[in-house]
């Protein structure tokens, strides 16, 4: 299987049409691809970014786990608290892996990990990783960390 197919958008409706993707978010928006344009927030095909097989595989591995945890949390069943705890913990495997993927991709194109937060818990004001105050002057989400590749 072509590594790009693991992340290829399943429909053109959700595909980024921007002339140039200036930045990316790694985020699960309940789509087939976690690579989203930071301008339009639509999916960006990894082949368009010319990601290597290794980069594409690392995004797919992170997304597989992040997506599973997010869906467990959404299900609101017996795994909800476990999934939420893993998604909120900046030291959990899924978040360490997501931050590493964001850092690796940032060598090519600025990339931020869209860090999970539960809106029932209020809006975050500090970075969950470094505790810096969030920059709230953002187009998408609540804020971004000026030091870490984190978006909330």
N, C-alpha and C positions, 0 to 999 in steps of 0.2 A: 504494500500500500504506500502511495505517495504520502510523505509526512505532512505536506500541506493540506491534504484532504481531512486530516484530523481536526483542523480548525477552520476549514473553508465555510463561509456563510452558506446556509442552505437556501437562501432566497435573496434575490437582488434588492428586494425592498429595504433590507437592513444593511446594505453595503454602502460604505463611505464613498462618496463621489467627489470629495475634495480634490483639487488639483495636486495637492501635496499634503501629506499628513505631517504636521509639525510636531506632534506629540501623541503619545498613546496612554490609555488607561488599561490596566489589567483588571477586568471586572466581570463578574457573572451577572449578566442582565437577562438570564434565562434564555440565552441564545446558544448557538453551536460554537461560537468563537468569543473568547474573552478579550481579544485585541480590539479596542475601540478608539476611534479618533478623538483627540481631546478638543477638537473644534465642533464637529457635528454629533459626536457620541455614537456614530454608527460603526459597524464592524469593518475592520481593515483586514483584507486577505493577507496572510503571511507571505505569500509569493510576491505580492506587490511590494512588500517591504524588503524582499530578497533575504529573508531570514535563512540561516543555514538549517540543515536537517537537525543538528544538535540544538539550536535555539528553538526551533519549532517543537521538537520533542520535549524540551524542558517546559515550554508554555503548556503543552498538552498534559504533561504529568501534573503540573501544579493545578491546572484547570479541572482535571478529573477529581482530585481530592477536594478542592475548594467548592466545586459544584455539588458534590455529594453531601458535604457538610451543610451547604446553604439549603439544599432541598430537604435535608433532615430537619433543619430548623424551621423551614416553611411548613412542613407537615404537622408541626405542633403536637407530635406524639411523644412517646417515651424517650426519644433521643433528642428532643428539642434543647433541653438544658445542656446536655453534653456538647451538641453541635455549636450552640451559642458560645459556650465557654472556650471551645477551640478557636472559633472565628474571632473572638474578642482578644484572645491572648496573643500579644505581640511576639511571645517566645514559642508559640506553638509551631509545629512542623510546617503546617500549611502557610502560616504567615512568614516564617523564616524563608521558606522556599519561594514564596511570592515576591518578597523583597529582593532575593537574589536574582530572580528572573528579571525584575524591573531594573536592577543595577546592570545586568548583562546587556539587556536590550537598550539601555540608556547610552551605551557606547555607540550605538547606531542612531537612535532616535530617542529623545527624552520620554521616559516611561514612568508612570506612577502606578503603584498598587492602590486600587480603590479599597480601602480598609473597611471591613464590616462594622456597622454599628446598628443597634436596634433603636428605632425611632421612639419606642416606648420608654427608653432610658433617657430621653432628652437629647439635645444637640451637643455633640462633643465640642470642646473649646481648646483642648490640648492634644498634641500628637501622642498616640498610644505607645510609640516606640521611644522617643527622646524627651517627651513631656514639654516640648516647646509649644508656645501659643500658636494656634493655627492662623494662617492668613485667610481671612474670610472673603477676600475680594476675588472670588472665583466664579466662573461661568456655570460650572456643574458642581453639585454637592454642597456641603456645608463649609469646607475649608481644605487647605492643603498645608502640609508642613514645609516651612522654609529650609529645613535641614535634611529631612528624610524624603525618599521618593513615595510619599504617602498622600493620598487624597481621601477625604471622607465626605 
